[in-house]
Amino acid sequence: MTEAGFTGGDNLAMKMPSHLYEACVAFYRDTIGLTLLESDETHTSFHFGALKLWIDKRDDLSQAEIWLELFTDDTKTAALRLDQAGVQRRDEIEPLPECFDGFWIANPAGIIHLVTTEHD
């Protein structure tokens, strides 16, 4: 069995309480001047250097959270490796489409990571 390796993904997600969402979007759009990629009533994304910054409006949060993405070439092997290291899956935090090749974990400090294969 080969060990699945990991690299940083190209998405950062800020899960933002709904009462702070508009101000946070305005900060990155108007104050910082990041290039807007897409926006609707539930999320906004910006170019963030080589990365894409997502700001997701969440009614179930009282404070902001940062979620990160990890790429792997083999999610099944990665899941086994992480399980053997005692890392618990956190798939309950946000549903992923059934056809999506990925899953959620948290680091020891509780920061959420999406583990997936790199895709365009």
Long-range contacts (C-beta under 8 A, 24 or more apart in sequence): 1-77, 1-80, 2-74, 2-77, 3-77, 3-81, 4-72, 4-73, 4-74, 4-75, 4-77, 4-78, 4-81, 5-72, 5-73, 6-70, 6-71, 6-72, 6-78, 6-115, 7-70, 7-71, 7-72, 7-118, 8-68, 8-69, 8-70, 8-71, 9-68, 9-69, 9-70, 9-71, 9-114, 9-116, 9-118, 10-50, 10-51, 10-52, 10-69, 11-51, 11-52, 11-54, 11-69, 11-114, 12-48, 12-51, 12-52, 12-53, 12-54, 12-66, 12-67, 12-68, 12-69, 13-53, 13-54, 13-55, 13-56, 13-66, 13-67, 13-68, 13-69, 14-53, 14-54, 14-55, 14-56, 14-64, 14-65, 14-66, 14-67, 15-56, 15-58, 15-61, 15-64, 15-65, 15-66, 15-67, 16-55, 16-56, 16-57, 16-58, 16-61, 16-64, 17-58, 17-59, 17-61, 17-62, 17-63, 17-64, 18-57, 18-58, 18-59, 20-64, 21-55, 21-57, 24-55, 24-64, 25-55, 28-53, 28-55, 65-111, 65-112, 66-111, 67-111, 67-112, 67-113, 67-114, 68-111, 68-112, 68-113, 68-114, 69-113, 69-114, 69-116, 70-113, 70-114, 70-115, 70-116, 71-116, 71-117, 71-118, 72-115, 72-116, 72-117, 73-117, 74-117, 75-101, 75-102, 75-103, 75-115, 75-116, 75-117, 78-115, 79-103, 79-115, 82-115
